[in-house]
Amino acid sequence: MLKAFALAAAQLADPRVLRLLVKSALLVLALLVALGGLSAWAILALLPPDRFSGEAGMALAVGIVLLGGWLLWRIAALAVLQFYADEVVIAVESRHYPAAAARARQLGWREELANGLKGAGRAVLVNLIALPLAAVLLVTGIGAPLVFLLVNAVLIGAELQDMVWLRHRHSPQQRPPLGAIERLVLGGVVTALLTVPFVNLLAPFLGAAAATHLVHRKDLPPDAA
């Protein structure tokens, strides 16, 4: 795991990866600014004018938008990563596993749709399971956030593995190469990085690159170290 993330970090200087970082960061920021502007307008429209002056209402709206943006950053960053996931994986495979990259298969739209629905269903199911426990632990102050950090770790680890492994899966019956603990640790590291300011810009790409190394070193013979 440590070597996979070290190799992933070393490739951040790759011009292809740098271009992806810039494109994704700009897209995430544009998305958050657009959502923030609409949210601020809606909040100001809903505030009772007799209780909030213009400046007070604007300050409250900005505060809510900033808090919402911080909470939604992980979702937005991972959503944008889906647009560029193949490019991250291909960049890593081209440099470290060229033979495997040449053997990779293209996923048809039906398979991509099925995988997307499977991932969405998994996310809904895991969150529904976690919701009652998080509600019970809400009084502890830290219990509920820890539950959702664990949930994010499980979901992100599975998504990162699948974006690499499905390109090289030989049959639908083939078992995923990473065990549950490996996926949990992979997702946990990325989830933790997503909470660190500025580092969270890099976290999805580090996760995708590290997952590529983990899958290839576990499931496929490496072409080069």
HELIX and SHEET records of a PDB file:
HELIX    1   1 LEU A    2  ALA A   10  1                                   9    
HELIX    2   2 GLN A   11  ALA A   13  5                                   3    
HELIX    3   3 PRO A   15  LEU A   46  1                                  32    
HELIX    4   4 GLY A   54  HIS A   96  1                                  43    
HELIX    5   5 PRO A   98  ARG A  103  1                                   6    
HELIX    6   6 TRP A  109  VAL A  136  1                                  28    
HELIX    7   7 LEU A  137  THR A  140  5                                   4    
HELIX    8   8 GLY A  143  TRP A  165  1                                  23    
HELIX    9   9 ALA A  180  LEU A  193  1                                  14    
HELIX   10  10 VAL A  199  ASP A  219  1                                  21    
END                                                                             
